Amino acid sequence: QVQLVETGGGLVQAGGSLRLSCAASGGTFSTYTMGWFRQAPGKDRELIASISWMAFSPYYADSVKGRFTIVRDNAKNTVYLQMNSLKPEDTAVYFCAADRRAGVAAAGFAYWGQGTQVTVSS
């Protein structure tokens, strides 16, 4: 069973940066597609970034493109989300997810972390 633990959330002012980490255990991390999702109060959970096991052409939602970067370190079984130029509308609970399938759809991720809160003040 794959376990995912997110860290790095917190409170930051608009324009600031945070780096989220997601440490994986219990599976072959280097072969998994990894994704970062977020869910704001009253809104659906949305996929904001994902990266395949080959780390080619990561996906970014339009809302974060150019500001957020997803990076994986297979040697450390960890995926990161570097978030720059944060905006109040980025406030949400951020979740890490994993799946064995390449090209998995957002609704198909099998394994989830518990989430970490990111709050951006104006």
Stockholm file with secondary structure:
# STOCKHOLM 1.0

chainA/1-122         QVQLVETGGGLVQAGGSLRLSCAASGGTFSTYTMGWFRQAPGKDRELIASISWMAFSPYYADSVKGRFTIVRDNAKNTVYLQMNSLKPEDTAVYFCAADRRAGVAAAGFAYWGQGTQVTVSS
#=GR chainA/1-122 SS CCEEEEECCEEEETTCCEEEEEEEESSCGGGSEEEEEEECTTSCCEEEEEECTTCCSCEECTTTTTTEEEEEEGGGTEEEEEECSCCGGGCEEEEEEEESSTTCCGGGCCEECCCEEEEEEC
#=GC SS_cons         CCEEEEECCEEEETTCCEEEEEEEESSCGGGSEEEEEEECTTSCCEEEEEECTTCCSCEECTTTTTTEEEEEEGGGTEEEEEECSCCGGGCEEEEEEEESSTTCCGGGCCEECCCEEEEEEC
//
